[in-house]
Amino acid sequence: MVELELYKAMVRARAFELVLAEFWEAGAISGEMHLGTGEEAVAAGVTRHLRSGDAVSLDHRPTPVLTLLGVDLQLMLAEMLGREDGLCRGRGGHMHLFSKTHLAASSGIVGSSGPLAAGFALTAKLLRPGNIAVAFFGEGAMNQGMLMESMNLAVAWKLPLLFVCKDNQWAITTRSVDVTAGSLLERAAGFGLPCQEVDGLDVMAVAETAGDVIGQMRKNPQPFFLLARTSRLDSHQMGDPMRRMAQHPVGEGGKTFGNVTKHLLAPRGSGPVTRIKSLMHLLALLGDSRKDVREHKTDPLFLTRQQLEQAGQDTESIEQDVARQMEQLVDSVQVDSPAGGAHGKHDL
């Protein structure tokens, strides 16, 4: 049965993502915003087995893991707002977050969590026996050379490094299967990495698998590859046109397809067969995106809540408690914004 503590961790991670979305939509956070909604089960299942001295390297969706590691939410939110009192003095934004206290770092460079984690793992092996490093990344990073080089070194040097691949089947607005050949498990196994696949929407499956693997790594330092099949509930980034069309097919979709139809009938360019194939491909992608948005079966939080409620567990009190925490967080940022900050107060 799902443990309430795991559900609470997932609720907290999701709630902070929604706070970030609220600030971004209000115009208080500038630039891109990549949410980790859909990855909560992976974040909760893995982080519950980490302890002091373990190190974590993250990709451009770092906040679910950082939230569950205990990084101060007010510091992270202030960082997103570009304020001097932020986690990285307002210079990192949401993709480049660092916490020396938690030995955690993130980067927007796809695949870069591999080399960073290899360095963390080498340090753990030499200076902190029993500790491990974890690299979180998406399946698109498996096509990056630096990640594969990291896998090679991890095996060659027997590093206590857990590679966690979050496969949401999307490469920005392209289905991953169209740009990634072969099996990711077989690719990792080609380096001599022990591998396992897990349902990234099932928090207990992730927690149990990660617990077994990490326990073995602490006793006998060696790398491991964990492939978690998960979801991406909020598209590649906030404001993504595909996401807007999936949410508002009549308004946004009508506008976009009006432009597509206009160019479909243009006298110059590719032939009619190519144009029709492109249109059908676009429609298929939009259909897949809309399916991800609408169906609860791709939401790990909904699935976990459903299991708990069927078992007679109280989930509402957890949700209400976390909601109060997030209200206090938002209020503290609005009321206590320092006069010297990059932004001042923000009314949402």
C-alpha positions as CSV (number, residue, x, y, z in Angstrom):
1,M,0.0,0.0,0.0
2,V,1.2,3.5,-0.7
3,E,2.7,5.3,2.3
4,L,1.1,8.6,3.3
5,E,4.6,10.2,3.7
6,L,5.3,9.5,0.0
7,Y,2.0,11.0,-1.0
8,K,2.7,14.1,1.2
9,A,6.0,14.5,-0.5
10,M,4.4,14.3,-4.0
11,V,1.7,16.8,-3.0
12,R,4.4,19.2,-1.7
13,A,6.4,18.9,-4.9
14,R,3.3,19.5,-7.1
15,A,2.1,22.4,-5.0
16,F,5.4,24.3,-5.3
17,E,5.3,23.8,-9.1
18,L,1.9,25.3,-9.2
19,V,3.1,28.3,-7.2
20,L,5.8,28.8,-9.7
21,A,3.3,28.6,-12.5
22,E,1.1,31.2,-10.8
23,F,4.0,33.6,-10.5
24,W,5.1,33.0,-14.1
25,E,1.6,33.5,-15.5
26,A,1.4,36.8,-13.5
27,G,4.5,38.0,-15.2
28,A,6.6,38.0,-12.1
29,I,9.1,35.4,-13.4
30,S,10.7,36.2,-16.6
31,G,12.1,33.9,-19.3
32,E,11.3,30.2,-19.7
33,M,9.7,28.0,-17.0
34,H,9.9,24.2,-17.2
35,L,7.7,22.5,-14.7
36,G,8.3,19.1,-13.3
37,T,4.6,18.2,-13.0
38,G,4.2,14.5,-13.7
39,E,7.6,13.6,-12.3
40,E,6.6,13.7,-8.6
41,A,6.6,9.9,-8.1
42,V,10.1,9.6,-9.4
43,A,11.3,12.5,-7.2
44,A,9.6,11.2,-4.1
45,G,10.6,7.6,-4.6
46,V,14.3,8.2,-5.1
47,T,14.8,11.1,-2.6
48,R,13.3,9.2,0.3
49,H,16.4,7.0,0.3
50,L,19.0,9.8,0.2
51,R,20.9,10.9,3.2
52,S,23.4,13.5,4.3
53,G,26.5,13.3,2.2
54,D,24.7,12.1,-0.9
55,A,24.9,14.4,-3.9
56,V,22.4,15.1,-6.7
57,S,22.7,16.6,-10.1
58,L,19.6,17.7,-12.0
59,D,18.3,18.8,-15.3
60,H,16.1,21.8,-16.3
61,R,13.2,20.6,-14.2
62,P,15.0,20.5,-10.9
63,T,12.4,21.9,-8.4
64,P,10.5,18.7,-7.5
65,V,13.7,17.0,-6.3
66,L,15.1,20.1,-4.6
67,T,11.8,20.6,-2.8
68,L,11.9,17.1,-1.4
69,L,15.6,17.4,-0.5
70,G,14.5,20.2,1.9
71,V,15.9,23.2,0.0
72,D,14.2,26.4,1.4
73,L,11.2,27.2,-0.8
74,Q,11.3,30.9,-0.1
75,L,14.9,31.0,-1.2
76,M,14.0,29.1,-4.4
77,L,11.0,31.3,-5.2
78,A,13.0,34.5,-4.6
79,E,15.6,33.1,-7.0
80,M,13.0,32.6,-9.7
81,L,12.0,36.3,-9.1
82,G,15.6,37.4,-9.8
83,R,16.1,38.8,-6.3
84,E,19.3,39.3,-4.5
85,D,18.0,37.3,-1.5
86,G,17.4,34.2,-3.7
87,L,19.1,30.9,-3.5
88,C,21.8,31.9,-6.0
89,R,21.4,35.7,-5.4
90,G,19.0,35.9,-8.3
91,R,21.5,34.9,-10.9
92,G,20.6,31.3,-11.6
93,G,16.9,31.3,-12.4
94,H,14.9,28.1,-12.3
95,M,17.3,26.0,-14.4
96,H,20.6,26.8,-12.7
97,L,20.0,26.2,-9.0
98,F,22.7,25.2,-6.5
99,S,22.6,24.3,-2.8
100,K,26.0,23.6,-1.2
101,T,24.2,22.5,2.0
102,H,22.3,19.8,0.1
103,L,25.1,18.9,-2.4
104,A,22.6,19.6,-5.2
105,A,23.1,21.4,-8.5
106,S,21.1,21.8,-11.7
107,S,21.8,22.9,-15.2
108,G,19.8,23.7,-18.3
109,I,22.4,22.0,-20.6
110,V,20.9,18.7,-21.7
111,G,23.0,15.7,-20.5
112,S,25.2,17.8,-18.2
113,S,23.9,16.1,-15.0
114,G,25.9,13.0,-16.0
115,P,29.5,14.5,-15.8
116,L,28.5,16.5,-12.7
117,A,27.2,13.4,-11.0
118,A,30.3,11.5,-12.0
119,G,32.4,14.1,-10.2
120,F,30.1,13.9,-7.2
121,A,30.3,10.1,-7.2
122,L,34.1,10.0,-7.5
123,T,34.3,12.4,-4.5
124,A,32.0,10.1,-2.5
125,K,34.1,7.0,-3.4
126,L,37.3,8.7,-2.3
127,L,36.2,10.8,0.7
128,R,32.8,9.7,1.8
129,P,32.5,5.8,1.6
130,G,28.8,4.8,1.8
131,N,27.5,7.9,0.1
132,I,26.3,8.0,-3.5
133,A,25.5,10.4,-6.3
134,V,22.3,10.6,-8.4
135,A,21.9,12.1,-11.9
136,F,18.4,12.9,-13.0
137,F,17.8,13.5,-16.7
138,G,15.2,13.1,-19.5
139,E,15.4,10.5,-22.2
140,G,16.6,13.1,-24.7
141,A,19.8,13.4,-22.8
142,M,20.6,9.8,-23.8
143,N,21.5,11.2,-27.2
144,Q,24.1,13.5,-25.7
145,G,27.8,12.3,-25.8
146,M,28.7,13.7,-22.4
147,L,26.1,11.5,-20.7
148,M,27.3,8.4,-22.4
149,E,30.9,9.3,-21.5
150,S,29.8,9.6,-17.9
151,M,28.3,6.1,-18.1
152,N,31.5,4.8,-19.4
153,L,33.6,6.3,-16.6
154,A,31.1,5.3,-14.0
155,V,31.5,1.6,-15.0
156,A,35.2,1.8,-15.6
157,W,35.9,3.5,-12.2
158,K,33.1,1.6,-10.3
159,L,31.5,4.9,-9.1
160,P,28.5,4.9,-6.8
161,L,26.4,6.7,-9.3
162,L,22.7,6.2,-9.9
163,F,21.5,7.3,-13.4
164,V,17.8,8.1,-13.3
165,C,16.3,8.5,-16.8
166,K,12.8,10.1,-16.7
167,D,11.3,9.0,-20.0
168,N,8.1,11.1,-20.7
169,Q,8.1,10.1,-24.4
170,W,8.5,13.8,-25.5
171,A,11.4,15.7,-27.0
172,I,10.1,19.3,-26.7
173,T,7.3,19.0,-29.3
174,T,8.4,15.8,-31.0
175,R,7.7,12.3,-29.9
176,S,10.9,10.7,-28.6
177,V,10.5,7.6,-30.7
178,D,10.9,9.7,-33.8
179,V,14.3,11.0,-32.8
180,T,15.8,8.2,-30.6
181,A,16.7,4.8,-32.0
182,G,16.8,1.5,-30.2
183,S,16.2,0.6,-26.6
184,L,17.5,3.0,-23.8
185,L,18.0,0.0,-21.5
186,E,20.1,-1.8,-24.0
187,R,22.1,1.3,-24.7
188,A,22.9,1.7,-21.1
189,A,23.6,-2.0,-20.7
190,G,26.1,-1.7,-23.5
191,F,28.4,0.1,-21.1
192,G,28.1,-2.7,-18.6
193,L,25.6,-0.8,-16.5
194,P,23.1,-2.9,-14.4
195,C,19.7,-1.7,-15.6
196,Q,16.1,-1.8,-14.5
197,E,12.9,-0.3,-15.7
198,V,10.2,1.0,-13.4
199,D,6.7,2.6,-13.7
200,G,7.5,6.3,-13.0
201,L,3.8,6.9,-12.2
202,D,3.8,4.4,-9.4
203,V,5.5,6.0,-6.4
204,M,5.7,2.7,-4.4
205,A,7.3,0.9,-7.3
206,V,9.9,3.7,-7.6
207,A,10.6,3.8,-3.9
208,E,11.0,0.0,-3.6
209,T,13.2,-0.3,-6.6
210,A,15.3,2.8,-5.7
211,G,15.6,1.5,-2.1
212,D,17.0,-1.9,-3.2
213,V,19.4,-0.4,-5.7
214,I,20.7,2.4,-3.4
215,G,21.1,-0.1,-0.6
216,Q,23.3,-2.3,-2.8
217,M,25.3,0.7,-4.0
218,R,26.2,1.8,-0.5
219,K,27.6,-1.6,0.4
220,N,29.3,-2.2,-3.0
221,P,30.1,1.0,-4.9
222,Q,29.0,0.6,-8.5
223,P,26.8,2.5,-10.9
224,F,23.2,1.7,-11.9
225,F,20.8,2.8,-14.6
226,L,17.1,3.2,-13.7
227,L,14.6,4.0,-16.5
228,A,11.4,5.5,-15.1
229,R,8.5,5.8,-17.5
230,T,6.8,9.0,-16.5
231,S,4.7,11.9,-17.9
232,R,4.9,15.5,-18.8
233,L,1.6,17.2,-17.7
234,D,2.5,20.8,-18.6
235,S,4.2,20.5,-22.0
236,H,7.9,21.4,-22.6
237,Q,7.6,24.8,-21.0
238,M,5.0,27.3,-19.8
239,G,3.4,29.2,-22.7
240,D,4.1,26.3,-25.2
241,P,1.8,26.7,-28.2
242,M,1.0,23.0,-28.3
243,R,0.0,23.2,-24.7
244,R,-2.3,26.2,-25.3
245,M,-3.9,24.4,-28.2
246,A,-4.4,21.2,-26.1
247,Q,-6.1,23.3,-23.4
248,H,-8.1,25.6,-25.7
249,P,-8.6,23.7,-29.0
250,V,-11.3,26.1,-30.3
251,G,-9.6,29.5,-29.6
252,E,-5.9,28.7,-29.9
253,G,-6.3,25.7,-32.2
254,G,-8.5,27.6,-34.6
255,K,-6.0,30.5,-34.9
256,T,-3.1,28.1,-35.5
257,F,-4.8,25.9,-38.0
258,G,-6.1,28.9,-39.8
259,N,-2.5,29.9,-40.5
260,V,-1.6,26.3,-41.4
261,T,-4.5,26.0,-43.9
262,K,-3.5,29.3,-45.4
263,H,0.0,28.0,-46.2
264,L,-1.3,24.6,-47.2
265,L,-2.9,26.3,-50.2
266,A,0.1,28.5,-51.0
267,P,1.2,28.2,-54.7
268,R,4.9,27.8,-53.9
269,G,6.7,25.3,-51.7
270,S,6.5,21.6,-51.3
271,G,4.0,19.4,-53.1
272,P,0.5,18.6,-51.9
273,V,1.4,15.1,-50.6
274,T,4.2,16.4,-48.4
275,R,2.0,19.2,-47.1
276,I,-0.9,16.8,-46.2
277,K,1.5,14.4,-44.5
278,S,2.9,17.3,-42.4
279,L,-0.6,18.4,-41.5
280,M,-1.6,14.9,-40.4
281,H,1.6,14.6,-38.3
282,L,0.8,18.0,-36.6
283,L,-2.7,16.8,-35.9
284,A,-1.4,13.5,-34.4
285,L,1.0,15.4,-32.1
286,L,-1.7,17.7,-31.0
287,G,-3.9,14.7,-30.2
288,D,-1.2,13.1,-28.1
289,S,-0.6,16.4,-26.3
290,R,-4.3,16.8,-25.6
291,K,-4.5,13.2,-24.3
292,D,-1.7,13.9,-21.9
293,V,-3.4,17.0,-20.6
294,R,-6.9,15.5,-20.2
295,E,-6.4,11.9,-18.9
296,H,-5.8,11.2,-15.2
297,K,-4.0,8.0,-16.0
298,T,-0.8,10.0,-16.7
299,D,-1.0,11.9,-13.5
300,P,1.0,10.2,-10.7
301,L,-0.6,12.4,-8.0
302,F,-4.2,11.4,-9.1
303,L,-3.3,7.7,-9.3
304,T,-1.7,7.8,-5.8
305,R,-4.6,9.6,-4.3
306,Q,-7.0,7.1,-5.8
307,Q,-5.1,4.2,-4.3
308,L,-5.0,5.8,-0.8
309,E,-8.7,6.8,-0.8
310,Q,-9.7,3.2,-1.9
311,A,-7.7,2.0,1.1
312,G,-9.6,4.4,3.4
313,Q,-6.7,6.8,4.0
314,D,-7.2,10.5,4.6
315,T,-5.6,12.5,1.8
316,E,-7.6,15.7,2.2
317,S,-5.9,16.8,5.4
318,I,-2.5,16.4,3.7
319,E,-3.6,18.5,0.8
320,Q,-5.1,21.2,3.0
321,D,-1.9,21.4,5.1
322,V,0.3,21.7,2.1
323,A,-2.0,24.3,0.6
324,R,-1.7,26.4,3.8
325,Q,2.1,26.2,3.6
326,M,2.1,27.4,0.0
327,E,-0.3,30.3,0.9
328,Q,2.2,31.3,3.6
329,L,5.0,31.0,1.2
330,V,3.3,33.3,-1.4
331,D,2.4,35.8,1.4
332,S,5.9,35.9,2.7
333,V,7.4,36.7,-0.7
334,Q,4.8,39.4,-1.4
335,V,5.0,41.1,2.1
336,D,8.6,40.6,2.9
337,S,10.1,41.6,-0.5
338,P,13.2,43.6,0.3
339,A,13.3,47.1,-1.2
340,G,16.6,46.4,-2.8
341,G,15.3,43.3,-4.6
342,A,15.2,43.1,-8.4
343,H,11.4,43.1,-8.3
344,G,9.4,44.4,-5.3
345,K,6.0,43.1,-4.3
346,H,4.0,41.0,-6.6
347,D,0.2,40.9,-6.6
348,L,-1.1,37.7,-8.2
